[in-house]
Amino acid sequence: MDPRATTPERRLPAPRGLAPAGADVAAGSWSQSPMRLVGQNRLTLDLCDPAAAADWHAALTTLLDAHRIALEPAAALRSGGLRQVARWATGAGQAPPPPVFAPWQAFSPAALQNPLARAALPSAQWLVSYLFDPAPPRAGGAGCLDVMVASPHPAACLEDEAGHAPLPRKAVLNAMIAAARDEGRERLALIVPAHARSAMAQRLLAGDRALTRGDMALEIVAIEDAISRLIRSAETWDALIVMPECRSIIAAILAETSGVEGPWPLLWLDRGLVRIACERIGESPAVRPLDAAVLVQALALAARHGGMGFAARRLAESWARLRDSGVTTPSRPVFAPYGKVVSDAEFIALAANHDYPAGRPVPGWKALAPLEGNSRTRSPVALTLVNP
């Protein structure tokens, strides 16, 4: 008797034949092997008011299942038992609270300059939104749009010695510049009122000089000059640090010159990520309708800050490939002759389907550059022997 016929269960299936856990395989090596793929991605988020955004949560579940990301709600983390309470009481293993994930909540940049509206803003040191589109909708676009727009929170600004203008504290300014450097941004503009240029230069020179060295070109630009240059091209700079009173003007110009009419993903940061929302010009309802671009990009940013760089890039690529192929949603129009506009829910279903053609390479998103200490940027899963 051939000895190989008695040990079929010891042979591992070919790597290309991997099947998801629980797959029903009638015949072949999967019926003979206890090997299955177990996902290791776990993302902890604080999902506020899930009932108010049912369509967003349904789309979020679709994306999480497609990319094998296990969502651990913040409520489950808070009820971790007496052992977790003891760790908090002793100060051992303290960690910042998980970020609030609410991309359906829109903030207007005009709120930063309204003293009455500031009370409703999240508690943070600074905020950043991202304008990313590998296929700009405006005819004759210069290519991939990838712009970071950061601003200090008004509460994190102090008036200069002459009392001319409120400027960010040194630590906040350093944090925003460091974020642009970490993402590999090459052209950074600090946009301030014209009379505050000298004060900003002094604050910059008094900060961390190591941040201003290297290949990144840094300019301190008056708001009037920035407006004219951004009207000519939204790609003039790939990173902007805008003072709170100037943010709504810059955001309106970027929306107009880029042709991106929908909201952008918005992050609020303190010592870490505090909240993920969206930013949109003008008055916005408390809960916006589902926007596929914002949801995919917001989830990718959450995964990146959660230490899952590979999953973050996969999420962004799934959206970018569909966008590059001409499939788009009403908030991201396209003027290509082969373009096809679908509903946001249909776009999410297509993005979750990995069987669409790969096509040509799509531009990477600089916002997903690996964070320092991110140990899970290369492999999102592990092979584990499980007793069936």
Secondary structure, DSSP 8 states (H G I E B T S, - for coil): --GGGG-GGGS---GGG--BTT---SSSGGGT--EEEEE-EEEEEB---GGGGHHHHHHHHHHHHHTTEEEEEHHHHHT--HHHHHHHHHTTT------EEEEEEEE-GGGGG-TTGGGGS-S-SEEEEEEEESS-SSTT--S-EEEEEEEE-GGGEEE-TTSS-EEE-HHHHHHHHHHHHHTT--EEEEEE-GGGHHHHHHHHHTS-GGGG-SS-EEEEEEHHHHHHHHHH-TTS-SEEEE-GGGHHHHHHHHHHHH---S-EEEEEESSSEEEEEEE-SS---SS----HHHHHHHHHHHHHHTT-HHHHHHHHHHHHHHHHTTEE-TTS----TT-EE--HHHHHHHHT-TTS---S-----GGG---TT---SS-SEEEEE---
